[in-house]
């Protein structure tokens, strides 16, 4: 995908900037304000709110304390 395209694309909900994120072989355009990640499929950004992944679900599990099995 052309880097110039990423510069002109904005979040369809808030019209804010998007960050290009590549992780685990996946590519997404992330809106930090709305905490949504829009997928990029076959080089084409899917800018539909109902196709976006919520980042809140990820951070809720990432920030959870680890259960080590130790008793206090």
PyMOL commands that set and color helices and strands:
alter all, ss='L'
color gray80, all
select helices_A, chain A and resi 3-8+49-51+56-62
alter helices_A, ss='H'
color red, helices_A
select strands_A, chain A and resi 19-23+26-31+36-41+44-45+53-54
alter strands_A, ss='S'
color yellow, strands_A
deselect
rebuild
show_as cartoon
